[in-house]
Amino acid sequence: MTKLKKNLRALPLAALCLLVLGGAAALAQRQLKSAVVVGRPEVKVMLSGSVLRDQEKLPLEKVEKVNPGEILDWTITSENNGDGSALSYKTVGQIPKGTTFVAGSATADGSTTVVYSIDNGQTYSVQPMIDEKQSDGSTKKVAAPVSMYTQVRYEWADPLAADSKLSAAYKVRVK
């Protein structure tokens, strides 16, 4: 019986410890949930193209065909309709077959780094390089001609905030 009385005296202390630990765990869980729930971005990307003919900018969907030498303007618009920011946001524009990128034509909103690919998007660089064989048989790294570019990628330094949009544009010449 004495053992039972000792155990019963320890019961309130054990219950108090469980109550304190349970409360602390619940508080930590609530704080963790509030730290984790920050919203989700929902980015919609739209691509539009146009061609300049007779001093008039025509949307590509209204043009039956494009002619060699014509310049096509491509615009990529990214709109975040979510309730969280899109961090490290990037978007890629394709350089269609049968066209050549127009050097210096890449522009974008905000603080952006523009990089290019010559291997269908496997790697990107501000200035893609290729090996050029020299007359003595050695190879030398030289800047790739823009005719080799296959993609242009825009990398924004700042997140794409909720309820905001960014635009990027580039031009290609029809071969």
Summary of the structure (lengths in Angstrom):
residues: 175
radius of gyration: 29.6
end to end distance: 100.2
largest distance: 106.2
contacts: 426
relative contact order: 0.20
helix: 23%
strand: 41%
